[in-house]
Amino acid sequence: MLDLVVGGARSGKSEWAEKLAIAAGLPVIYVATALDYPDDPEWQKRISAHQQRRPSDWQVCLVPIALGVFFSNCRPGQTVLLDSLGTWVSNCLEQSDADWQRTVLELLAQLQSCPSQVIVVAEETGWGVVPAFSSGRLFRDRLGHLTRQVGAIATAVHLVIAGYALRLDRVGEKLPAPSTFLSDSINY
């Protein structure tokens, strides 16, 4: 089972994903993709808020890059909550198109074959303006494309907005997964 939970900043997406993980009734492994920036107090405050909200019996794994490898080692009888896909994409922005394609294909293959229940949290960044800088456009495009690919293989897709969760796979019509990767050299 694969759940995808998407939403904007401060929408409640992480809290909804945590609620889904608790409801599963299985041991939870929380996969944090954030890199630690000890000199950034605002970042530390965000990490602390997540830590305080999590039940103390959840196992925490810090996986800023090697998600495919992590998911290849999962086993049945557990719930894996990945928070978040956007942070992971930002950690991988330096990858070339070819390396990024291989990384994404590995992750998607591992998610599809993972014997654990998996909940993936992803930021919805595409509702704003087109970023002025190429790195911002690359991030937005890679995350949007990857989120769509994960949504195509997910059992359930949830949109969290303004503190409400909608089950999109029940109320929406599914589009086919994108068949090609976006290039780093997109012209606008």
C-alpha positions as CSV (number, residue, x, y, z in Angstrom):
1,M,0.0,0.0,0.0
2,L,1.4,3.4,-1.0
3,D,-0.3,6.7,0.2
4,L,0.8,10.0,-1.3
5,V,0.0,13.1,0.8
6,V,0.5,16.4,-1.0
7,G,-0.2,20.0,0.1
8,G,1.2,23.4,0.4
9,A,3.3,25.0,3.2
10,R,1.7,24.7,6.6
11,S,-1.4,23.0,5.1
12,G,-1.3,20.1,7.6
13,K,0.1,17.5,5.2
14,S,2.6,16.1,7.7
15,E,0.0,15.9,10.5
16,W,-2.3,14.0,8.1
17,A,0.4,11.6,7.1
18,E,1.2,11.0,10.8
19,K,-2.5,10.3,11.5
20,L,-2.5,7.8,8.6
21,A,0.6,6.1,10.0
22,I,-0.9,5.8,13.5
23,A,-4.2,4.5,12.1
24,A,-2.3,1.7,10.3
25,G,-1.5,0.1,13.7
26,L,1.9,-1.1,12.7
27,P,5.4,-0.1,13.9
28,V,6.4,3.2,12.2
29,I,9.7,4.1,10.7
30,Y,9.8,7.8,10.1
31,V,12.2,8.7,7.2
32,A,13.4,12.3,7.5
33,T,15.0,13.7,4.4
34,A,16.1,17.0,5.8
35,L,19.8,17.9,6.1
36,D,20.7,19.4,9.4
37,Y,21.7,23.1,9.4
38,P,22.7,23.8,13.0
39,D,23.5,27.5,12.3
40,D,19.9,28.1,11.1
41,P,17.7,28.6,14.1
42,E,14.5,28.8,12.0
43,W,15.3,25.4,10.4
44,Q,16.1,23.9,13.8
45,K,12.7,25.1,15.0
46,R,10.9,23.4,12.1
47,I,12.8,20.1,12.8
48,S,12.0,20.4,16.5
49,A,8.3,20.8,15.8
50,H,8.2,17.6,13.8
51,Q,10.2,15.8,16.5
52,Q,7.9,16.9,19.3
53,R,4.8,15.8,17.4
54,R,6.0,12.2,16.6
55,P,5.2,9.4,19.0
56,S,8.3,8.4,21.0
57,D,8.2,4.7,19.8
58,W,8.6,5.6,16.2
59,Q,12.0,4.7,14.7
60,V,13.6,7.7,12.9
61,C,16.0,7.2,10.0
62,L,17.8,10.2,8.4
63,V,17.9,9.5,4.6
64,P,18.8,12.7,2.8
65,I,19.8,11.1,-0.5
66,A,19.7,7.3,-0.8
67,L,15.9,6.7,-0.7
68,G,16.0,3.8,-3.3
69,V,18.5,2.0,-1.2
70,F,16.5,2.6,2.0
71,F,13.3,1.2,0.5
72,S,15.1,-1.8,-0.9
73,N,15.7,-2.9,2.7
74,C,12.1,-2.5,4.0
75,R,10.1,-5.4,5.3
76,P,6.4,-6.3,5.8
77,G,4.6,-5.5,9.0
78,Q,5.7,-1.9,9.3
79,T,4.6,1.5,8.1
80,V,7.3,3.8,6.5
81,L,6.4,7.5,6.6
82,L,8.7,9.6,4.3
83,D,8.7,13.3,5.0
84,S,9.4,14.9,2.6
85,L,9.8,14.3,-1.1
86,G,10.4,18.1,-1.7
87,T,13.3,18.2,0.7
88,W,14.8,15.1,-0.9
89,V,14.5,16.6,-4.4
90,S,16.3,19.8,-3.1
91,N,19.1,17.5,-1.8
92,C,19.5,16.0,-5.3
93,L,19.3,19.2,-7.4
94,E,23.0,19.0,-8.3
95,Q,22.4,15.7,-10.2
96,S,22.6,15.8,-14.0
97,D,19.5,14.9,-16.0
98,A,20.8,11.4,-16.6
99,D,21.7,10.8,-12.9
100,W,18.4,12.3,-11.8
101,Q,16.5,10.0,-14.2
102,R,18.3,6.9,-12.8
103,T,17.7,8.1,-9.2
104,V,13.9,8.6,-9.9
105,L,13.6,5.2,-11.7
106,E,15.3,3.5,-8.8
107,L,13.0,5.2,-6.2
108,L,9.9,4.4,-8.2
109,A,10.9,0.7,-8.6
110,Q,11.6,0.4,-4.9
111,L,8.3,2.1,-3.9
112,Q,6.4,-0.3,-6.2
113,S,8.0,-3.4,-4.8
114,C,8.2,-2.3,-1.1
115,P,6.6,-4.8,1.2
116,S,5.9,-2.2,3.8
117,Q,3.0,0.2,4.0
118,V,4.4,3.5,2.7
119,I,3.2,7.0,3.2
120,V,5.0,9.7,1.2
121,V,4.6,13.4,2.0
122,A,5.2,15.9,-0.9
123,E,5.0,19.7,-1.1
124,E,2.8,21.1,-3.8
125,T,4.9,23.9,-5.2
126,G,3.3,24.4,-8.7
127,W,0.5,26.7,-7.7
128,G,2.6,29.8,-7.5
129,V,4.4,31.9,-10.1
130,V,7.1,30.5,-12.3
131,P,10.4,31.0,-10.3
132,A,12.7,33.7,-11.6
133,F,15.8,31.6,-11.2
134,S,16.7,28.4,-13.0
135,S,17.4,26.5,-9.8
136,G,13.9,27.3,-8.6
137,R,12.3,26.2,-11.9
138,L,14.4,23.0,-11.8
139,F,13.2,22.2,-8.3
140,R,9.6,23.0,-9.0
141,D,9.6,21.0,-12.3
142,R,11.4,18.0,-10.8
143,L,9.2,17.8,-7.7
144,G,6.0,18.3,-9.7
145,H,7.0,15.6,-12.2
146,L,8.1,13.2,-9.5
147,T,5.0,13.8,-7.4
148,R,2.9,13.0,-10.4
149,Q,4.8,9.7,-11.0
150,V,4.4,8.7,-7.4
151,G,0.7,9.5,-7.6
152,A,0.4,7.3,-10.6
153,I,1.5,4.3,-8.6
154,A,-0.1,5.2,-5.3
155,T,-3.0,3.3,-3.8
156,A,-4.4,6.5,-2.3
157,V,-3.6,10.2,-3.0
158,H,-4.5,12.8,-0.4
159,L,-4.5,16.6,-0.9
160,V,-4.3,18.6,2.3
161,I,-5.2,22.2,2.1
162,A,-6.2,24.7,4.8
163,G,-6.2,21.9,7.4
164,Y,-8.6,19.6,5.4
165,A,-7.7,16.4,3.7
166,L,-9.3,15.3,0.4
167,R,-8.9,11.8,-1.0
168,L,-8.2,12.7,-4.6
169,D,-8.2,9.1,-6.0
170,R,-11.9,8.9,-4.9
171,V,-13.1,12.2,-6.2
172,G,-10.8,12.9,-9.1
173,E,-10.0,11.4,-12.4
174,K,-6.5,9.9,-12.8
175,L,-4.3,11.0,-15.6
176,P,-1.6,8.7,-17.0
177,A,1.8,9.0,-15.5
178,P,4.2,11.2,-17.5
179,S,6.2,9.1,-19.9
180,T,9.3,11.4,-20.2
181,F,11.6,13.3,-17.9
182,L,11.9,17.0,-18.0
183,S,15.2,18.3,-19.1
184,D,17.4,20.7,-17.1
185,S,17.5,22.9,-20.2
186,I,13.8,23.9,-20.4
187,N,13.4,27.2,-22.1
188,Y,10.7,29.6,-21.2
